């Protein structure tokens, strides 16, 4: 399958999943969780489905590990951001959160993906 078709398939599948997750977000209470069910999970799932379809299972496994590593890093980032912004202010707290994401994602990459 050509690269253009894979890109088109990924975009269409991602868009359909974004809509599905947006519907879930409208139903879920409280609305605070609506962002959890929006674009990021659906795009990750769409990308993983296309990767699994177009490549070897090992490459899809590597992509899944990358998604897991990014999610783990995002959890660490949000925990640090929630505390650091209150204590250090917006700029320094955001920088600390961003550095946390970078360190955790790098550790996951070095330890599991490579």
C-alpha positions as CSV (number, residue, x, y, z in Angstrom):
1,X,0.0,0.0,0.0
2,X,1.4,3.4,-1.0
3,X,2.4,6.0,1.6
4,X,-0.3,8.4,0.4
5,X,-3.0,5.8,0.9
6,X,-1.7,5.0,4.4
7,X,-1.7,8.6,5.3
8,X,-5.3,9.0,4.0
9,X,-6.4,5.9,5.9
10,X,-4.8,7.1,9.1
11,X,-6.5,10.5,8.7
12,X,-9.9,9.0,8.0
13,X,-9.7,6.5,10.8
14,X,-8.3,9.0,13.2
15,X,-11.1,11.5,12.3
16,X,-13.8,8.8,12.8
17,X,-12.3,7.9,16.2
18,X,-12.1,11.5,17.2
19,X,-15.8,11.8,16.6
20,X,-16.5,8.6,18.5
21,X,-14.5,9.8,21.5
22,X,-16.1,13.2,21.4
23,X,-19.5,11.5,21.7
24,X,-18.3,9.6,24.7
25,X,-16.9,12.8,26.2
26,X,-20.4,14.4,25.8
27,X,-22.0,11.6,27.8
28,X,-19.4,11.2,30.5
29,X,-20.0,13.1,33.8
30,X,-18.3,15.2,35.1
31,X,-17.3,17.2,32.0
32,X,-13.8,17.6,33.5
33,X,-13.0,14.2,31.9
34,X,-14.0,15.2,28.4
35,X,-10.5,16.0,27.4
36,X,-9.4,12.5,28.4
37,X,-11.7,11.1,25.7
38,X,-10.9,13.5,22.9
39,X,-8.3,13.6,20.2
40,X,-5.1,12.0,21.6
41,X,-6.4,8.5,22.4
42,X,-8.3,8.2,19.1
43,X,-5.3,9.4,17.0
44,X,-3.0,7.0,18.8
45,X,-5.4,4.1,18.2
46,X,-5.8,5.0,14.5
47,X,-2.1,5.3,14.0
48,X,-1.5,2.0,15.8
49,X,-4.2,0.2,13.6
50,X,-2.7,1.5,10.4
51,X,0.8,0.5,11.6
52,X,-0.4,-3.0,12.4
53,X,-2.1,-3.3,9.1
54,X,0.7,-1.9,7.0
55,X,3.8,-3.3,8.7
56,X,5.1,-6.3,10.6
57,X,3.6,-7.1,14.1
58,X,7.0,-6.2,15.7
59,X,6.7,-2.7,14.4
60,X,3.2,-2.4,15.7
61,X,4.5,-3.6,19.1
62,X,7.2,-0.9,19.0
63,X,4.6,1.7,18.2
64,X,2.4,0.5,21.1
65,X,5.4,0.8,23.4
66,X,5.9,4.3,22.2
67,X,2.3,5.2,22.9
68,X,2.7,3.7,26.4
69,X,5.9,5.6,27.0
70,X,4.3,8.9,25.9
71,X,1.3,8.2,28.1
72,X,3.4,7.4,31.1
73,X,5.5,10.5,30.6
74,X,2.3,12.6,30.3
75,X,1.0,11.3,33.6
76,X,4.3,12.2,35.3
77,X,4.2,15.6,33.5
78,X,0.7,16.5,34.8
79,X,1.5,15.4,38.3
80,X,4.6,17.7,38.3
81,X,2.7,20.5,36.6
82,X,-0.1,20.5,39.1
83,X,2.3,21.0,41.9
84,X,5.2,23.0,40.3
85,X,3.0,25.7,38.8
86,X,1.5,26.5,42.2
87,X,4.9,26.6,43.9
88,X,7.2,28.0,41.1
89,X,4.8,30.0,39.0
90,X,3.6,29.4,35.4
91,X,6.9,29.6,33.5
92,X,9.2,27.7,35.9
93,X,6.5,25.2,36.7
94,X,5.7,24.6,33.1
95,X,9.5,24.2,32.4
96,X,9.7,21.6,35.2
97,X,6.8,19.7,33.9
98,X,8.2,19.7,30.4
99,X,11.6,18.5,31.6
100,X,9.8,15.7,33.6
101,X,8.0,14.6,30.4
102,X,11.3,14.6,28.5
103,X,13.2,12.6,31.2
104,X,10.4,10.0,31.6
105,X,9.9,9.6,27.9
106,X,13.7,9.3,27.4
107,X,14.0,6.7,30.1
108,X,11.1,4.6,28.6
109,X,12.7,4.9,25.2
110,X,16.2,3.9,26.5
111,X,14.9,1.1,28.7
112,X,12.2,-0.5,26.6
113,X,12.0,0.7,23.0
114,X,15.6,0.7,21.8
